[in-house]
Amino acid sequence: LEKKFDLIMRQGYGTADVGCIGYECFHKTGLHIANRCYVEICHPDTGIPLKDGEVGEIVVTAFNKTYPLIRLATGDLSYIDRSPCPCGRTSPRLGSIVGRVDTTARIKGMFVYPHQVEQVMSRFEEIKRWQIEVTNPGGIDEMTLFIEASNFKREDELLHQFREKIKLRPELKILAPGTLPPQIRPIEDKRVWD
Protein backbone atom coordinates (compact mmCIF):
# COMPACT_ATOMS: atom_id res chain seq x y z
CA LEU A 1 0.00 0.00 0.00
CA GLU A 2 2.82 2.39 0.81
CA LYS A 3 4.27 2.09 -2.69
CA LYS A 4 0.97 1.89 -4.56
CA PHE A 5 -0.53 5.00 -2.94
CA ASP A 6 2.73 6.80 -2.03
CA LEU A 7 1.88 6.68 1.66
CA ILE A 8 3.83 6.36 4.86
CA MET A 9 2.18 3.74 7.06
CA ARG A 10 3.10 2.78 10.59
CA GLN A 11 1.45 0.52 13.15
CA GLY A 12 0.02 1.41 16.49
CA TYR A 13 -1.20 -0.74 19.34
CA GLY A 14 -3.83 0.06 21.92
CA THR A 15 -7.03 -0.97 23.62
CA ALA A 16 -10.42 0.70 23.96
CA ASP A 17 -9.83 1.18 27.70
CA VAL A 18 -6.25 2.45 27.63
CA GLY A 19 -5.96 4.10 24.22
CA CYS A 20 -2.58 4.16 22.50
CA ILE A 21 -0.03 1.89 24.17
CA GLY A 22 2.69 1.79 21.52
CA TYR A 23 3.50 3.14 18.06
CA GLU A 24 6.00 2.43 15.31
CA CYS A 25 8.69 4.92 14.27
CA PHE A 26 10.09 5.28 10.74
CA HIS A 27 12.59 2.48 11.38
CA LYS A 28 9.90 -0.14 12.08
CA THR A 29 11.86 -1.79 14.90
CA GLY A 30 8.88 -2.44 17.14
CA LEU A 31 6.23 -0.39 18.91
CA HIS A 32 7.66 2.35 21.16
CA ILE A 33 5.74 2.24 24.43
CA ALA A 34 3.94 5.51 25.15
CA ASN A 35 4.98 7.30 28.35
CA ARG A 36 1.35 7.52 29.50
CA CYS A 37 1.34 3.89 30.63
CA TYR A 38 3.51 1.18 32.14
CA VAL A 39 3.75 -2.09 30.21
CA GLU A 40 4.79 -5.47 31.56
CA ILE A 41 5.10 -8.79 29.78
CA CYS A 42 3.78 -11.43 32.17
CA HIS A 43 3.34 -15.16 32.36
CA PRO A 44 -0.25 -15.78 31.16
CA ASP A 45 -1.10 -18.15 34.04
CA THR A 46 0.67 -16.57 37.01
CA GLY A 47 0.85 -12.87 36.10
CA ILE A 48 4.52 -12.84 37.10
CA PRO A 49 6.63 -10.47 34.95
CA LEU A 50 8.98 -12.15 32.48
CA LYS A 51 12.48 -11.17 31.34
CA ASP A 52 13.01 -8.93 28.32
CA GLY A 53 12.72 -10.91 25.10
CA GLU A 54 10.45 -13.60 26.58
CA VAL A 55 6.99 -13.92 25.05
CA GLY A 56 4.11 -13.38 27.44
CA GLU A 57 0.86 -11.48 27.91
CA ILE A 58 0.88 -7.69 27.59
CA VAL A 59 -0.24 -6.20 30.93
CA VAL A 60 -0.80 -2.43 31.08
CA THR A 61 -1.11 0.08 33.91
CA ALA A 62 -2.55 3.40 32.68
CA PHE A 63 -1.51 6.65 34.35
CA ASN A 64 -4.95 8.29 34.27
CA LYS A 65 -6.37 9.92 37.41
CA THR A 66 -9.98 9.82 36.24
CA TYR A 67 -9.93 6.26 34.90
CA PRO A 68 -7.01 4.36 36.44
CA LEU A 69 -6.34 0.85 35.19
CA ILE A 70 -3.97 -1.28 37.21
CA ARG A 71 -2.39 -4.29 35.49
CA LEU A 72 -4.98 -4.68 32.73
CA ALA A 73 -4.31 -8.01 31.00
CA THR A 74 -4.87 -7.44 27.26
CA GLY A 75 -4.88 -11.08 26.16
CA ASP A 76 -2.27 -10.29 23.48
CA LEU A 77 1.15 -11.96 23.41
CA SER A 78 4.37 -10.06 22.72
CA TYR A 79 7.79 -9.32 24.22
CA ILE A 80 9.82 -6.29 25.35
CA ASP A 81 12.84 -5.09 23.36
CA ARG A 82 15.15 -2.58 25.07
CA SER A 83 17.89 -2.51 22.42
CA PRO A 84 18.73 0.95 21.01
CA CYS A 85 16.50 2.16 18.19
CA PRO A 86 18.08 4.07 15.29
CA CYS A 87 15.44 6.81 15.74
CA GLY A 88 17.06 7.81 19.06
CA ARG A 89 14.05 7.21 21.29
CA THR A 90 15.01 5.47 24.51
CA SER A 91 11.64 3.97 25.41
CA PRO A 92 11.32 0.18 25.45
CA ARG A 93 9.48 -1.35 22.50
CA LEU A 94 6.90 -4.06 22.13
CA GLY A 95 7.85 -6.68 19.59
CA SER A 96 5.28 -7.90 17.13
CA ILE A 97 2.00 -9.27 18.50
CA VAL A 98 2.54 -13.01 18.17
CA GLY A 99 -0.88 -14.27 19.20
CA ARG A 100 -3.58 -14.33 21.83
CA VAL A 101 -3.53 -16.01 25.21
CA ASP A 102 -6.62 -18.02 24.28
CA THR A 103 -4.90 -19.51 21.21
CA THR A 104 -1.93 -20.81 23.19
CA ALA A 105 -1.58 -24.05 25.07
CA ARG A 106 0.71 -25.13 27.86
CA ILE A 107 1.77 -28.68 27.06
CA LYS A 108 4.05 -30.63 29.39
CA GLY A 109 5.02 -27.34 31.03
CA MET A 110 5.94 -25.63 27.72
CA PHE A 111 3.89 -22.87 26.08
CA VAL A 112 3.12 -23.63 22.44
CA TYR A 113 2.26 -20.59 20.34
CA PRO A 114 0.60 -20.79 16.90
CA HIS A 115 3.22 -18.44 15.40
CA GLN A 116 6.02 -20.86 16.42
CA VAL A 117 4.26 -23.77 14.75
CA GLU A 118 3.62 -21.65 11.64
CA GLN A 119 7.34 -20.85 11.42
CA VAL A 120 8.07 -24.58 11.21
CA MET A 121 5.21 -25.37 8.83
CA SER A 122 6.19 -22.59 6.41
CA ARG A 123 9.42 -24.49 5.64
CA PHE A 124 7.39 -27.30 4.07
CA GLU A 125 5.56 -26.14 0.96
CA GLU A 126 3.73 -29.49 0.72
CA ILE A 127 1.81 -28.71 3.91
CA LYS A 128 -1.40 -26.88 3.06
CA ARG A 129 -2.99 -26.65 6.52
CA TRP A 130 -2.26 -27.87 10.03
CA GLN A 131 -3.76 -28.18 13.48
CA ILE A 132 -2.47 -29.30 16.87
CA GLU A 133 -4.77 -31.31 19.12
CA VAL A 134 -3.95 -31.64 22.82
CA THR A 135 -5.44 -34.41 24.95
CA ASN A 136 -4.59 -35.85 28.36
CA PRO A 137 -5.54 -39.52 28.63
CA GLY A 138 -4.67 -40.76 32.10
CA GLY A 139 -3.69 -37.21 33.11
CA ILE A 140 -0.64 -37.13 30.79
CA ASP A 141 -0.47 -34.47 28.06
CA GLU A 142 -0.38 -35.77 24.50
CA MET A 143 0.02 -33.61 21.41
CA THR A 144 -0.98 -34.63 17.90
CA LEU A 145 0.02 -32.58 14.86
CA PHE A 146 -2.42 -32.99 11.97
CA ILE A 147 -1.17 -31.81 8.58
CA GLU A 148 -2.92 -31.72 5.22
CA ALA A 149 -0.46 -32.70 2.50
CA SER A 150 -0.24 -34.82 -0.63
CA ASN A 151 2.64 -37.31 -0.88
CA PHE A 152 4.43 -35.95 2.20
CA LYS A 153 7.71 -37.84 2.64
CA ARG A 154 9.64 -35.61 5.08
CA GLU A 155 8.13 -36.76 8.38
CA ASP A 156 11.46 -37.13 10.19
CA GLU A 157 12.65 -33.70 9.04
CA LEU A 158 9.38 -32.08 10.12
CA LEU A 159 9.42 -33.72 13.55
CA HIS A 160 13.09 -32.76 14.04
CA GLN A 161 12.44 -29.10 13.17
CA PHE A 162 9.31 -29.07 15.32
CA ARG A 163 11.27 -30.36 18.32
CA GLU A 164 14.10 -27.87 17.70
CA LYS A 165 11.69 -24.91 17.65
CA ILE A 166 9.03 -25.95 20.15
CA LYS A 167 10.97 -28.35 22.40
CA LEU A 168 8.25 -31.00 22.18
CA ARG A 169 7.70 -33.93 19.83
CA PRO A 170 4.13 -34.48 18.64
CA GLU A 171 2.52 -37.55 17.17
CA LEU A 172 2.18 -36.80 13.44
CA LYS A 173 -0.95 -37.60 11.42
CA ILE A 174 -0.96 -36.86 7.69
CA LEU A 175 -4.37 -36.10 6.19
CA ALA A 176 -5.54 -35.63 2.62
CA PRO A 177 -6.05 -31.97 1.61
CA GLY A 178 -9.53 -30.76 2.55
CA THR A 179 -9.90 -33.12 5.52
CA LEU A 180 -9.69 -30.51 8.29
CA PRO A 181 -12.86 -28.40 8.75
CA PRO A 182 -12.75 -24.96 7.07
CA GLN A 183 -12.75 -22.99 10.36
CA ILE A 184 -10.32 -24.43 12.89
CA ARG A 185 -8.36 -23.20 15.86
CA PRO A 186 -4.62 -23.67 15.34
CA ILE A 187 -4.36 -25.38 18.74
CA GLU A 188 -7.39 -27.37 19.84
CA ASP A 189 -7.18 -28.16 23.55
CA LYS A 190 -9.36 -31.20 24.26
CA ARG A 191 -7.93 -32.00 27.67
CA VAL A 192 -10.38 -33.00 30.38
CA TRP A 193 -9.63 -31.81 33.91
CA ASP A 194 -11.04 -33.72 36.88
C-alpha positions in Angstrom: 0.0 0.0 0.0 2.8 2.4 0.8 4.3 2.1 -2.7 1.0 1.9 -4.6 -0.5 5.0 -2.9 2.7 6.8 -2.0 1.9 6.7 1.7 3.8 6.4 4.9 2.2 3.7 7.1 3.1 2.8 10.6 1.5 0.5 13.1 0.0 1.4 16.5 -1.2 -0.7 19.3 -3.8 0.1 21.9 -7.0 -1.0 23.6 -10.4 0.7 24.0 -9.8 1.2 27.7 -6.2 2.5 27.6 -6.0 4.1 24.2 -2.6 4.2 22.5 0.0 1.9 24.2 2.7 1.8 21.5 3.5 3.1 18.1 6.0 2.4 15.3 8.7 4.9 14.3 10.1 5.3 10.7 12.6 2.5 11.4 9.9 -0.1 12.1 11.9 -1.8 14.9 8.9 -2.4 17.1 6.2 -0.4 18.9 7.7 2.4 21.2 5.7 2.2 24.4 3.9 5.5 25.2 5.0 7.3 28.4 1.3 7.5 29.5 1.3 3.9 30.6 3.5 1.2 32.1 3.7 -2.1 30.2 4.8 -5.5 31.6 5.1 -8.8 29.8 3.8 -11.4 32.2 3.3 -15.2 32.4 -0.3 -15.8 31.2 -1.1 -18.1 34.0 0.7 -16.6 37.0 0.8 -12.9 36.1 4.5 -12.8 37.1 6.6 -10.5 35.0 9.0 -12.2 32.5 12.5 -11.2 31.3 13.0 -8.9 28.3 12.7 -10.9 25.1 10.5 -13.6 26.6 7.0 -13.9 25.0 4.1 -13.4 27.4 0.9 -11.5 27.9 0.9 -7.7 27.6 -0.2 -6.2 30.9 -0.8 -2.4 31.1 -1.1 0.1 33.9 -2.5 3.4 32.7 -1.5 6.7 34.4 -4.9 8.3 34.3 -6.4 9.9 37.4 -10.0 9.8 36.2 -9.9 6.3 34.9 -7.0 4.4 36.4 -6.3 0.9 35.2 -4.0 -1.3 37.2 -2.4 -4.3 35.5 -5.0 -4.7 32.7 -4.3 -8.0 31.0 -4.9 -7.4 27.3 -4.9 -11.1 26.2 -2.3 -10.3 23.5 1.1 -12.0 23.4 4.4 -10.1 22.7 7.8 -9.3 24.2 9.8 -6.3 25.3 12.8 -5.1 23.4 15.2 -2.6 25.1 17.9 -2.5 22.4 18.7 0.9 21.0 16.5 2.2 18.2 18.1 4.1 15.3 15.4 6.8 15.7 17.1 7.8 19.1 14.1 7.2 21.3 15.0 5.5 24.5 11.6 4.0 25.4 11.3 0.2 25.4 9.5 -1.3 22.5 6.9 -4.1 22.1 7.9 -6.7 19.6 5.3 -7.9 17.1 2.0 -9.3 18.5 2.5 -13.0 18.2 -0.9 -14.3 19.2 -3.6 -14.3 21.8 -3.5 -16.0 25.2 -6.6 -18.0 24.3 -4.9 -19.5 21.2 -1.9 -20.8 23.2 -1.6 -24.0 25.1 0.7 -25.1 27.9 1.8 -28.7 27.1 4.0 -30.6 29.4 5.0 -27.3 31.0 5.9 -25.6 27.7 3.9 -22.9 26.1 3.1 -23.6 22.4 2.3 -20.6 20.3 0.6 -20.8 16.9 3.2 -18.4 15.4 6.0 -20.9 16.4 4.3 -23.8 14.7 3.6 -21.7 11.6 7.3 -20.8 11.4 8.1 -24.6 11.2 5.2 -25.4 8.8 6.2 -22.6 6.4 9.4 -24.5 5.6 7.4 -27.3 4.1 5.6 -26.1 1.0 3.7 -29.5 0.7 1.8 -28.7 3.9 -1.4 -26.9 3.1 -3.0 -26.6 6.5 -2.3 -27.9 10.0 -3.8 -28.2 13.5 -2.5 -29.3 16.9 -4.8 -31.3 19.1 -4.0 -31.6 22.8 -5.4 -34.4 25.0 -4.6 -35.9 28.4 -5.5 -39.5 28.6 -4.7 -40.8 32.1 -3.7 -37.2 33.1 -0.6 -37.1 30.8 -0.5 -34.5 28.1 -0.4 -35.8 24.5 0.0 -33.6 21.4 -1.0 -34.6 17.9 0.0 -32.6 14.9 -2.4 -33.0 12.0 -1.2 -31.8 8.6 -2.9 -31.7 5.2 -0.5 -32.7 2.5 -0.2 -34.8 -0.6 2.6 -37.3 -0.9 4.4 -35.9 2.2 7.7 -37.8 2.6 9.6 -35.6 5.1 8.1 -36.8 8.4 11.5 -37.1 10.2 12.7 -33.7 9.0 9.4 -32.1 10.1 9.4 -33.7 13.5 13.1 -32.8 14.0 12.4 -29.1 13.2 9.3 -29.1 15.3 11.3 -30.4 18.3 14.1 -27.9 17.7 11.7 -24.9 17.6 9.0 -25.9 20.1 11.0 -28.3 22.4 8.2 -31.0 22.2 7.7 -33.9 19.8 4.1 -34.5 18.6 2.5 -37.5 17.2 2.2 -36.8 13.4 -0.9 -37.6 11.4 -1.0 -36.9 7.7 -4.4 -36.1 6.2 -5.5 -35.6 2.6 -6.0 -32.0 1.6 -9.5 -30.8 2.6 -9.9 -33.1 5.5 -9.7 -30.5 8.3 -12.9 -28.4 8.7 -12.7 -25.0 7.1 -12.8 -23.0 10.4 -10.3 -24.4 12.9 -8.4 -23.2 15.9 -4.6 -23.7 15.3 -4.4 -25.4 18.7 -7.4 -27.4 19.8 -7.2 -28.2 23.6 -9.4 -31.2 24.3 -7.9 -32.0 27.7 -10.4 -33.0 30.4 -9.6 -31.8 33.9 -11.0 -33.7 36.9 
